[in-house]
Amino acid sequence: MELARTRLEMAYAFAERSPEVAIAEAKRLWRTSNGLDARQYADAAGALLRSLGAPIRTGPKGYGALTRREAEVLKLIGAGLSNSEIGDRLYITRKTVEHHVGNVLSKLGLRNRAEAAGYALRQETST
């Protein structure tokens, strides 16, 4: 939360005299804060990006808001488990795991499992 607040303050500070730096900070904040307790900072970063004319990917409704189960699946992806292994660990079918993985990728704006694993590891080390 503190990092998110600091990044937002930095983005606002640079907005007038160095918009490209402000945009970079706001984008970094917006990408990493979606779906976390720092959601209000992500929303503020999105508003700042729009005011500076920077395009942002808004995604589908509920973007960034992982369910408890999706967060568990993301954590296990970060641990390097396959869909079958995740299913065994959570007592759900492989097909259900595939569904959750798809939702995680969509909600977080990630392209593949490797990005999801990296995202999970970054979140783990930032807490």
MARMI-733668 format. One record per residue: x, y, z of N, C-alpha, C in turn; residue number from 1. Coordinates in steps of 0.001 Angstrom, whole numbers, plus 500000, padded with zeros to 6 digits. Layout:
<zalos>
<zalo n_east="X" n_north="Y" n_up="Z" ca_east="X" ca_north="Y" ca_up="Z" c_east="X" c_north="Y" c_up="Z" n="NUM"/>
...
</zalos>
This chain:
<zalos>
<zalo n_east="500831" n_north="498813" n_up="500000" ca_east="500000" ca_north="500000" ca_up="500000" c_east="500877" c_north="501252" c_up="500000" n="1"/>
<zalo n_east="501916" n_north="501231" n_up="500817" ca_east="502789" ca_north="502397" ca_up="500911" c_east="503500" c_north="502655" c_up="499579" n="2"/>
<zalo n_east="503952" n_north="501591" n_up="498930" ca_east="504602" ca_north="501733" ca_up="497632" c_east="503628" c_north="502301" c_up="496608" n="3"/>
<zalo n_east="502403" n_north="501819" n_up="496632" ca_east="501393" ca_north="502311" ca_up="495695" c_east="501143" c_north="503800" c_up="495919" n="4"/>
<zalo n_east="501000" n_north="504205" n_up="497168" ca_east="500762" ca_north="505612" ca_up="497486" c_east="501949" c_north="506476" c_up="497032" n="5"/>
<zalo n_east="503158" n_north="505983" n_up="497262" ca_east="504359" ca_north="506721" ca_up="496869" c_east="504441" c_north="506871" c_up="495356" n="6"/>
<zalo n_east="504164" n_north="505794" n_up="494623" ca_east="504197" ca_north="505871" ca_up="493155" c_east="503161" c_north="506861" c_up="492632" n="7"/>
<zalo n_east="501988" n_north="506874" n_up="493254" ca_east="500953" ca_north="507806" ca_up="492826" c_east="501405" c_north="509246" c_up="493067" n="8"/>
<zalo n_east="501973" n_north="509504" n_up="494221" ca_east="502472" ca_north="510856" ca_up="494520" c_east="503568" c_north="511266" c_up="493534" n="9"/>
<zalo n_east="504450" n_north="510331" n_up="493190" ca_east="505503" ca_north="510632" ca_up="492212" c_east="504901" c_north="510973" c_up="490852" n="10"/>
<zalo n_east="503902" n_north="510205" n_up="490455" ca_east="503261" ca_north="510450" ca_up="489159" c_east="502627" c_north="511834" c_up="489133" n="11"/>
<zalo n_east="501928" n_north="512198" n_up="490206" ca_east="501340" ca_north="513539" ca_up="490263" c_east="502414" c_north="514624" c_up="490244" n="12"/>
<zalo n_east="503503" n_north="514393" n_up="490941" ca_east="504575" ca_north="515386" ca_up="491009" c_east="505201" c_north="515637" c_up="489638" n="13"/>
<zalo n_east="505319" n_north="514604" n_up="488817" ca_east="505938" ca_north="514738" ca_up="487501" c_east="504954" c_north="515109" c_up="486397" n="14"/>
<zalo n_east="503664" n_north="515076" n_up="486683" ca_east="502638" ca_north="515237" ca_up="485642" c_east="502813" c_north="516499" c_up="484806" n="15"/>
<zalo n_east="503128" n_north="517616" n_up="485421" ca_east="503205" ca_north="518868" ca_up="484675" c_east="504531" c_north="519074" c_up="483955" n="16"/>
<zalo n_east="505643" n_north="518826" n_up="484638" ca_east="506930" ca_north="519149" ca_up="484016" c_east="507566" c_north="517991" c_up="483263" n="17"/>
<zalo n_east="507152" n_north="516759" n_up="483536" ca_east="507718" ca_north="515604" ca_up="482840" c_east="506645" c_north="514528" c_up="482674" n="18"/>
<zalo n_east="505679" n_north="514783" n_up="481771" ca_east="504551" ca_north="513859" ca_up="481633" c_east="504946" c_north="512419" c_up="481297" n="19"/>
<zalo n_east="506050" n_north="512241" n_up="480540" ca_east="506445" ca_north="510867" ca_up="480182" c_east="506860" c_north="510073" c_up="481419" n="20"/>
<zalo n_east="507509" n_north="510716" n_up="482378" ca_east="507878" ca_north="510048" ca_up="483633" c_east="506619" c_north="509766" c_up="484449" n="21"/>
<zalo n_east="505707" n_north="510739" n_up="484477" ca_east="504444" ca_north="510562" ca_up="485204" c_east="503653" c_north="509394" c_up="484630" n="22"/>
<zalo n_east="503611" n_north="509315" n_up="483316" ca_east="502877" ca_north="508225" ca_up="482657" c_east="503515" c_north="506880" c_up="482996" n="23"/>
<zalo n_east="504839" n_north="506804" n_up="482954" ca_east="505535" ca_north="505542" ca_up="483264" c_east="505238" c_north="505100" c_up="484696" n="24"/>
<zalo n_east="505313" n_north="506041" n_up="485641" ca_east="505034" ca_north="505694" ca_up="487052" c_east="503578" c_north="505287" c_up="487245" n="25"/>
<zalo n_east="502670" n_north="506045" n_up="486644" ca_east="501243" ca_north="505743" ca_up="486790" c_east="500900" c_north="504398" c_up="486160" n="26"/>
<zalo n_east="501499" n_north="504097" n_up="485005" ca_east="501244" ca_north="502794" ca_up="484378" c_east="501767" c_north="501656" c_up="485245" n="27"/>
<zalo n_east="502954" n_north="501828" n_up="485803" ca_east="503528" ca_north="500801" ca_up="486673" c_east="502606" c_north="500572" c_up="487882" n="28"/>
<zalo n_east="502147" n_north="501653" n_up="488468" ca_east="501232" ca_north="501557" ca_up="489604" c_east="499936" c_north="500900" c_up="489190" n="29"/>
<zalo n_east="499374" n_north="501322" n_up="488072" ca_east="498087" ca_north="500808" ca_up="487628" c_east="498154" c_north="499306" c_up="487360" n="30"/>
<zalo n_east="499246" n_north="498863" n_up="486721" ca_east="499391" ca_north="497430" ca_up="486416" c_east="499566" c_north="496590" c_up="487675" n="31"/>
<zalo n_east="500352" n_north="497056" n_up="488620" ca_east="500679" ca_north="496232" ca_up="489782" c_east="499668" c_north="496336" c_up="490908" n="32"/>
<zalo n_east="498832" n_north="497372" n_up="490917" ca_east="497898" ca_north="497558" ca_up="492033" c_east="496519" c_north="497000" c_up="491761" n="33"/>
<zalo n_east="496190" n_north="496722" n_up="490508" ca_east="494866" ca_north="496174" ca_up="490216" c_east="494682" c_north="494839" c_up="490907" n="34"/>
<zalo n_east="493561" n_north="494706" n_up="491588" ca_east="493249" ca_north="493460" ca_up="492266" c_east="493863" c_north="493331" c_up="493641" n="35"/>
<zalo n_east="494600" n_north="494305" n_up="494103" ca_east="495213" ca_north="494250" ca_up="495417" c_east="494452" c_north="495168" c_up="496360" n="36"/>
<zalo n_east="494880" n_north="495232" n_up="497599" ca_east="494279" ca_north="496153" ca_up="498553" c_east="494500" c_north="497599" c_up="498145" n="37"/>
<zalo n_east="495426" n_north="497831" n_up="497240" ca_east="495758" ca_north="499182" ca_up="496788" c_east="494901" c_north="499600" c_up="495593" n="38"/>
<zalo n_east="493736" n_north="499004" n_up="495440" ca_east="492882" ca_north="499269" ca_up="494279" c_east="492570" c_north="500759" c_up="494110" n="39"/>
<zalo n_east="492358" n_north="501497" n_up="495220" ca_east="492028" ca_north="502915" ca_up="495083" c_east="493179" c_north="503681" c_up="494429" n="40"/>
<zalo n_east="494417" n_north="503251" n_up="494661" ca_east="495558" ca_north="503893" ca_up="494021" c_east="495603" c_north="503559" c_up="492533" n="41"/>
<zalo n_east="495237" n_north="502339" n_up="492187" ca_east="495174" ca_north="501957" ca_up="490779" c_east="494123" c_north="502791" c_up="490062" n="42"/>
<zalo n_east="492980" n_north="503009" n_up="490704" ca_east="491936" ca_north="503834" ca_up="490097" c_east="492412" c_north="505267" c_up="489906" n="43"/>
<zalo n_east="493106" n_north="505805" n_up="490898" ca_east="493639" ca_north="507169" ca_up="490793" c_east="494688" c_north="507244" c_up="489688" n="44"/>
<zalo n_east="495531" n_north="506213" n_up="489576" ca_east="496543" ca_north="506176" ca_up="488515" c_east="495877" c_north="506130" c_up="487151" n="45"/>
<zalo n_east="494816" n_north="505353" n_up="487029" ca_east="494075" ca_north="505296" ca_up="485767" c_east="493499" c_north="506647" c_up="485388" n="46"/>
<zalo n_east="492954" n_north="507363" n_up="486373" ca_east="492411" ca_north="508696" ca_up="486113" c_east="493515" c_north="509659" c_up="485678" n="47"/>
<zalo n_east="494673" n_north="509576" n_up="486332" ca_east="495798" ca_north="510433" ca_up="485956" c_east="496263" c_north="510118" c_up="484537" n="48"/>
<zalo n_east="496359" n_north="508833" n_up="484212" ca_east="496777" ca_north="508445" ca_up="482860" c_east="495816" c_north="508999" c_up="481818" n="49"/>
<zalo n_east="494519" n_north="508888" n_up="482086" ca_east="493536" ca_north="509419" ca_up="481140" c_east="493678" c_north="510933" c_up="481004" n="50"/>
<zalo n_east="493918" n_north="511634" n_up="482125" ca_east="494047" ca_north="513093" ca_up="482067" c_east="495295" c_north="513526" c_up="481286" n="51"/>
<zalo n_east="496325" n_north="512669" n_up="481274" ca_east="497548" ca_north="512962" ca_up="480526" c_east="497467" c_north="512474" c_up="479082" n="52"/>
<zalo n_east="496338" n_north="511869" n_up="478727" ca_east="496136" ca_north="511395" ca_up="477366" c_east="496801" c_north="510072" c_up="477063" n="53"/>
<zalo n_east="497234" n_north="509361" n_up="478093" ca_east="497891" ca_north="508064" ca_up="477882" c_east="496838" c_north="506968" c_up="477791" n="54"/>
<zalo n_east="496948" n_north="506110" n_up="476801" ca_east="495980" ca_north="505017" ca_up="476696" c_east="496226" c_north="503977" c_up="477789" n="55"/>
<zalo n_east="495156" n_north="503478" n_up="478355" ca_east="495269" ca_north="502368" ca_up="479305" c_east="494279" c_north="501308" c_up="478901" n="56"/>
<zalo n_east="494610" n_north="500103" n_up="479217" ca_east="493746" ca_north="498977" ca_up="478912" c_east="492819" c_north="498784" c_up="480091" n="57"/>
<zalo n_east="491524" n_north="498989" n_up="479861" ca_east="490585" ca_north="498898" ca_up="480969" c_east="490147" c_north="497479" c_up="481237" n="58"/>
<zalo n_east="490131" n_north="496635" n_up="480217" ca_east="489760" ca_north="495242" ca_up="480422" c_east="488282" c_north="495053" c_up="480697" n="59"/>
<zalo n_east="487874" n_north="493820" n_up="480885" ca_east="486469" ca_north="493530" ca_up="481117" c_east="486028" c_north="493980" c_up="482504" n="60"/>
<zalo n_east="484709" n_north="493999" n_up="482708" ca_east="484177" ca_north="494355" ca_up="484020" c_east="484742" c_north="493392" c_up="485054" n="61"/>
<zalo n_east="485126" n_north="493920" n_up="486205" ca_east="485730" ca_north="493085" ca_up="487235" c_east="487215" c_north="492897" c_up="487037" n="62"/>
<zalo n_east="487787" n_north="493644" n_up="486103" ca_east="489204" ca_north="493545" ca_up="485782" c_east="490031" c_north="493712" c_up="487044" n="63"/>
<zalo n_east="490894" n_north="492750" n_up="487281" ca_east="491789" ca_north="492857" ca_up="488426" c_east="491247" c_north="492301" c_up="489723" n="64"/>
<zalo n_east="489955" n_north="492053" n_up="489787" ca_east="489349" ca_north="491590" ca_up="491031" c_east="489303" c_north="490059" c_up="491032" n="65"/>
<zalo n_east="490342" n_north="489442" n_up="491564" ca_east="490390" ca_north="487976" ca_up="491598" c_east="489527" c_north="487447" c_up="492734" n="66"/>
<zalo n_east="488878" n_north="486326" n_up="492465" ca_east="488174" ca_north="485631" ca_up="493534" c_east="489208" c_north="484948" c_up="494426" n="67"/>
<zalo n_east="488772" n_north="484483" n_up="495573" ca_east="489677" ca_north="483780" ca_up="496484" c_east="490295" c_north="482570" c_up="495784" n="68"/>
<zalo n_east="489497" n_north="481813" n_up="495053" ca_east="489987" ca_north="480618" ca_up="494364" c_east="490964" c_north="480990" c_up="493258" n="69"/>
<zalo n_east="490666" n_north="482045" n_up="492509" ca_east="491581" ca_north="482480" ca_up="491457" c_east="492921" c_north="482921" c_up="492051" n="70"/>
<zalo n_east="492878" n_north="483582" n_up="493195" ca_east="494120" ca_north="483981" ca_up="493872" c_east="494918" c_north="482756" c_up="494305" n="71"/>
<zalo n_east="494229" n_north="481705" n_up="494765" ca_east="494919" ca_north="480461" ca_up="495134" c_east="495580" c_north="479835" c_up="493913" n="72"/>
<zalo n_east="494847" n_north="479811" n_up="492804" ca_east="495384" ca_north="479244" ca_up="491567" c_east="496596" c_north="480051" c_up="491111" n="73"/>
<zalo n_east="496507" n_north="481369" n_up="491171" ca_east="497631" ca_north="482218" ca_up="490784" c_east="498860" c_north="481922" c_up="491640" n="74"/>
<zalo n_east="498676" n_north="481771" n_up="492920" ca_east="499793" ca_north="481476" ca_up="493813" c_east="500448" c_north="480138" c_up="493434" n="75"/>
<zalo n_east="499633" n_north="479150" n_up="493087" ca_east="500171" ca_north="477843" ca_up="492714" c_east="500839" c_north="477874" c_up="491337" n="76"/>
<zalo n_east="500342" n_north="478726" n_up="490440" ca_east="501025" ca_north="478926" ca_up="489158" c_east="502420" c_north="479488" c_up="489436" n="77"/>
<zalo n_east="502488" n_north="480448" n_up="490354" ca_east="503763" ca_north="481041" ca_up="490733" c_east="504716" c_north="480035" c_up="491339" n="78"/>
<zalo n_east="504159" n_north="478998" n_up="491972" ca_east="504985" ca_north="477943" ca_up="492559" c_east="505422" c_north="476918" c_up="491510" n="79"/>
<zalo n_east="504968" n_north="477102" n_up="490256" ca_east="505397" ca_north="476230" ca_up="489175" c_east="504574" c_north="474969" c_up="488982" n="80"/>
<zalo n_east="503392" n_north="474901" n_up="489585" ca_east="502568" ca_north="473707" ca_up="489457" c_east="501821" c_north="473693" c_up="488125" n="81"/>
<zalo n_east="501613" n_north="472495" n_up="487595" ca_east="500830" ca_north="472323" ca_up="486375" c_east="499347" c_north="472365" c_up="486729" n="82"/>
<zalo n_east="498486" n_north="472406" n_up="485703" ca_east="497045" ca_north="472400" ca_up="485962" c_east="496617" c_north="471153" c_up="486720" n="83"/>
<zalo n_east="497160" n_north="470001" n_up="486345" ca_east="496819" ca_north="468755" ca_up="487039" c_east="497238" c_north="468808" c_up="488502" n="84"/>
<zalo n_east="498447" n_north="469318" n_up="488740" ca_east="498942" ca_north="469418" ca_up="490120" c_east="498112" c_north="470407" c_up="490941" n="85"/>
<zalo n_east="497719" n_north="471515" n_up="490312" ca_east="496869" ca_north="472490" ca_up="491009" c_east="495530" c_north="471855" c_up="491341" n="86"/>
<zalo n_east="494972" n_north="471125" n_up="490376" ca_east="493700" ca_north="470435" ca_up="490612" c_east="493787" c_north="469465" c_up="491775" n="87"/>
<zalo n_east="494867" n_north="468689" n_up="491820" ca_east="495058" ca_north="467740" ca_up="492925" c_east="495180" c_north="468471" c_up="494258" n="88"/>
<zalo n_east="495895" n_north="469560" n_up="494263" ca_east="496121" ca_north="470321" ca_up="495498" c_east="494829" c_north="470957" c_up="496015" n="89"/>
<zalo n_east="493986" n_north="471452" n_up="495079" ca_east="492770" ca_north="472170" ca_up="495479" c_east="491508" c_north="471302" c_up="495416" n="90"/>
<zalo n_east="491675" n_north="470042" n_up="495030" ca_east="490552" ca_north="469099" ca_up="494918" c_east="489502" c_north="469579" c_up="493919" n="91"/>
<zalo n_east="489992" n_north="470035" n_up="492753" ca_east="489117" ca_north="470432" ca_up="491659" c_east="489636" c_north="469775" c_up="490386" n="92"/>
<zalo n_east="488793" n_north="469726" n_up="489348" ca_east="489202" ca_north="469071" ca_up="488110" c_east="490189" c_north="469937" c_up="487329" n="93"/>
<zalo n_east="490916" n_north="469309" n_up="486440" ca_east="491858" ca_north="470017" ca_up="485580" c_east="491118" c_north="471047" c_up="484738" n="94"/>
<zalo n_east="489930" n_north="470691" n_up="484280" ca_east="489130" ca_north="471613" ca_up="483463" c_east="488739" c_north="472854" c_up="484265" n="95"/>
<zalo n_east="488415" n_north="472677" n_up="485531" ca_east="488089" ca_north="473823" ca_up="486390" c_east="489320" c_north="474698" c_up="486593" n="96"/>
<zalo n_east="490474" n_north="474062" n_up="486741" ca_east="491726" ca_north="474818" ca_up="486870" c_east="491949" c_north="475643" c_up="485606" n="97"/>
<zalo n_east="491735" n_north="475040" n_up="484437" ca_east="491899" ca_north="475764" ca_up="483176" c_east="490999" c_north="476998" c_up="483143" n="98"/>
<zalo n_east="489780" n_north="476832" n_up="483618" ca_east="488827" ca_north="477941" ca_up="483671" c_east="489363" c_north="479061" c_up="484575" n="99"/>
<zalo n_east="489846" n_north="478695" n_up="485761" ca_east="490389" ca_north="479686" ca_up="486696" c_east="491627" c_north="480369" c_up="486118" n="100"/>
<zalo n_east="492492" n_north="479600" n_up="485470" ca_east="493703" ca_north="480181" ca_up="484866" c_east="493303" c_north="481205" c_up="483804" n="101"/>
<zalo n_east="492332" n_north="480860" n_up="482977" ca_east="491845" ca_north="481791" ca_up="481958" c_east="491306" c_north="483079" c_up="482571" n="102"/>
<zalo n_east="490552" n_north="482939" n_up="483655" ca_east="490018" ca_north="484122" ca_up="484335" c_east="491134" c_north="484988" c_up="484903" n="103"/>
<zalo n_east="492138" n_north="484340" n_up="485502" ca_east="493269" ca_north="485077" ca_up="486080" c_east="493984" c_north="485865" c_up="484987" n="104"/>
<zalo n_east="494278" n_north="485210" n_up="483871" ca_east="494976" ca_north="485880" ca_up="482771" c_east="494169" c_north="487067" c_up="482261" n="105"/>
<zalo n_east="492876" n_north="486858" n_up="482089" ca_east="492009" ca_north="487916" ca_up="481582" c_east="491903" c_north="489078" c_up="482555" n="106"/>
<zalo n_east="491667" n_north="488786" n_up="483808" ca_east="491470" ca_north="489841" ca_up="484807" c_east="492734" c_north="490653" c_up="485061" n="107"/>
<zalo n_east="493883" n_north="490026" n_up="484967" ca_east="495136" ca_north="490730" ca_up="485229" c_east="495792" c_north="491265" c_up="483965" n="108"/>
<zalo n_east="495170" n_north="490997" n_up="482816" ca_east="495721" ca_north="491491" ca_up="481558" c_east="497032" c_north="490830" c_up="481180" n="109"/>
<zalo n_east="497170" n_north="489554" n_up="481535" ca_east="498393" ca_north="488804" ca_up="481241" c_east="498186" c_north="487957" c_up="480002" n="110"/>
<zalo n_east="499267" n_north="487654" n_up="479304" ca_east="499161" ca_north="486916" ca_up="478052" c_east="499326" c_north="485407" c_up="478188" n="111"/>
<zalo n_east="500051" n_north="484971" n_up="479217" ca_east="500311" ca_north="483538" ca_up="479321" c_east="500670" c_north="483155" c_up="480752" n="112"/>
<zalo n_east="500880" n_north="481867" n_up="480953" ca_east="501220" ca_north="481335" ca_up="482279" c_east="502530" c_north="481880" c_up="482822" n="113"/>
<zalo n_east="503487" n_north="482088" n_up="481929" ca_east="504781" ca_north="482602" ca_up="482372" c_east="504617" c_north="484000" c_up="482981" n="114"/>
<zalo n_east="503819" n_north="484841" n_up="482326" ca_east="503562" ca_north="486164" ca_up="482890" c_east="502812" c_north="486049" c_up="484212" n="115"/>
<zalo n_east="501888" n_north="485092" n_up="484289" ca_east="501139" ca_north="484892" ca_up="485538" c_east="502077" c_north="484450" c_up="486656" n="116"/>
<zalo n_east="503013" n_north="483570" n_up="486339" ca_east="503967" ca_north="483110" ca_up="487353" c_east="504842" c_north="484275" c_up="487821" n="117"/>
<zalo n_east="505304" n_north="485072" n_up="486890" ca_east="506104" ca_north="486253" ca_up="487254" c_east="505314" c_north="487222" c_up="488104" n="118"/>
<zalo n_east="504060" n_north="487449" n_up="487727" ca_east="503190" ca_north="488344" ca_up="488499" c_east="503006" c_north="487819" c_up="489911" n="119"/>
<zalo n_east="502757" n_north="486517" n_up="490031" ca_east="502561" ca_north="485901" ca_up="491354" c_east="503805" c_north="486054" c_up="492217" n="120"/>
<zalo n_east="504967" n_north="485847" n_up="491629" ca_east="506215" ca_north="485971" ca_up="492394" c_east="506472" c_north="487415" c_up="492821" n="121"/>
<zalo n_east="506169" n_north="488369" n_up="491941" ca_east="506340" ca_north="489776" ca_up="492314" c_east="505407" c_north="490155" c_up="493466" n="122"/>
<zalo n_east="504185" n_north="489637" n_up="493418" ca_east="503230" ca_north="489952" ca_up="494487" c_east="503669" c_north="489335" c_up="495811" n="123"/>
<zalo n_east="504235" n_north="488138" n_up="495729" ca_east="504696" ca_north="487449" ca_up="496928" c_east="505849" c_north="488200" c_up="497581" n="124"/>
<zalo n_east="506769" n_north="488724" n_up="496774" ca_east="507927" ca_north="489416" ca_up="497329" c_east="507597" c_north="490835" c_up="497772" n="125"/>
<zalo n_east="506501" n_north="491408" n_up="497256" ca_east="506149" ca_north="492774" ca_up="497647" c_east="505326" c_north="492810" c_up="498925" n="126"/>
<zalo n_east="504896" n_north="491672" n_up="499415" ca_east="504095" ca_north="491666" ca_up="500646" c_east="504919" c_north="491272" c_up="501840" n="127"/>
</zalos>
